[in-house]
Amino acid sequence: MSENTSHQVLLVARPEGGVREGCFRLEAAPRPEPGPGQLLVRVIYLSLDPAMRGWISEAPNYREALPLGSVMIGFTVGEVAASRHPDYAAGDFVLGRQGWCEWALSDGGDIHRKLDPAEAPISTALHVLGHTGLTAYLGLTEVGRPAAGETVMVSTAAGAVGSMVGQIARLKGCRAVGLTGSDEKAALCRRDFGYDAAINYKTAPDLGGAIAEACPEGIDVYFDNVGGPVSDAVLERINVGARIVVCGTIGIPDGEAGEPPPPGPRPNRQLLIKRARMEGFLVLDHLARLDRLPAELLAWVGAGKLAFREDRVAGLENAASALLRLLSGQNRGKMMVQVGADPTLSRH
């Protein structure tokens, strides 16, 4: 691809009936040049996240839907190629929100922090040392508030967020139990991410019974990434004083095609009789903390106490198909696209 051209992916259709590759279009544009107060970022890695389904849908959500014809949004790691901004110089590596493109102009407002390649691989700024890690850490410790000896259950337990939640729960002295969608991922939860137990909710003949067997003393904290029937089964087994962290609802239709939410048990009475608390958590409310990550999280990563996996796809042209893989649960680790060359790889 020419250095004078910037390829970018536009959102061109709403996900009616589900996200599909036809929602996006790759196109070429002249590579931009920075003006006064601007910097030019060459995107190296692009994060793909389940929340993208909601970002492009017109269904009611916590943010306005991305307008059609816009460059698809997303967290990125990139290298400053040229700068006319006083805080950034050519050669700096940055974590930002440049979106699905090869080159992007920035005034600094969509950049969260500079990265030091000597401290950690720069790709980790999109997961364990980025918004994924912050989601897991803040959601569990500040909303879930686990205490040593308690049982923490996590849905999508092998995913980028869920795998970290389980490990943090163990580091806090808790019993960690995961829910996931395949035997392979259940084994991964136990082997690589240290879960005490993991359940394949798709094949369990009696999900409620399997949860009860894996959590004989009940559930004190539920970190919910899925919603729907899976979470209904979990809520039937929470303890008095339980805390439910609602972080994602990938198991519930987004309403884009007009379909109503699936019928299911209402949690009201269960929350009442167990005096439990259910609270939503969005990392977008805490993006300012990406500039100064919690010391405990940094210490765990530095000591090698948090395992992680990356599922990388090469080429911006493959971003849409990779997003579909993520939304269907086919990813194996943090889903990301390598958009451009990473000059720091030889440092680790």
C-alpha positions, 0 to 999 in steps of 0.5 A: 500500500502506498505511503501517500494513501490511507485506507480506512473502513467506513460504517455504511449500513446498520446491523439489521438482523445482526452485524455482517461484513456488508455493514462496512466498506474499505476505501482509500483516501489521501494520507493526511498531513498534520496542521498546527497543533496536530499529529499524524498517527500511523495505526499499528494495532486495532482493538475489536470489542463486543461493545462495537455491536452496540456502537453501530446499532440504532437501538437505544444504548449508552451512546449515540450510534455512529453515523453512517459514512463515518470511519468505524471507531475503535481503540488503537495503538500507533506510532506518531509519524509527524507532529506539530503538537507540543506534547508529541514527537515523531517516534512516540507510541500512543494509545488512542481512539483513532479507529479503523484506519491506517493513518489518522490526524489527532489534536491529542484529544483522542489519545490516552497516553504515551507508551514505553515499549521497554516496559511491555509490548505495545499491543498489551495497551489494548488489553491487559494494560488498557481498557480491557484490563481497566474494565476487569479491574475496576468492575470487579474490585470497585463494583463487585468488591470481592472478599477473600474466601468468596465465590466469584462467577464470570460469564464469557470467562475465556474472553479478554475481560473475563479471563482477567476477572477470573485471575484477579478474583484468584489474586484476591483470595476468591474461588473463581468459576467460569461460564464459557461456550465450548469445552476447549475454552473451559479447559483454557479457563482452568489451565491458563487462567487459573479458574477453580472450575469452568462450565460449558453452558452450551452443553450442560444438560442442566445448567442450574445443576452444573452451577450449583455443583461448581458453587456449593456455597453459592455465588457472592459476586457475578461478573456478567458479560452476557445476560439472557438465560445464562445469567437467569440461571446464575441469579437463582444461586446468588447468596445474601448480599451478592453483588452483580456487575453488569458489564455486557449483554452479548447474549441478548438481541440488540433490538436492531431488527425490531425483535423484543428482548427474550422472555425470562425470569425477572430478577426483582424478587431474587434481588430483594430476598437476597438483599443483592445489588446489581450495577452496570459498569462501563469503562467509557466512564473511566477512560481518564484512568487509562493515563494512570493505571491502578498500581496493583494492576501494574504490579501484577502484570510486571510480576507476570501474575496475569496471563493473557492471549492475543488473537491477531488478524493481519490487515485492515481489510480483514477487520470486519470478518474478525469482528464477526469471529469475535461476536460469534465467540470464535476468538481465542484471546484478545481480538485485534487487527495488526494494521501496520508494522510493529517496529518494537517487536524485537525489544521483547 
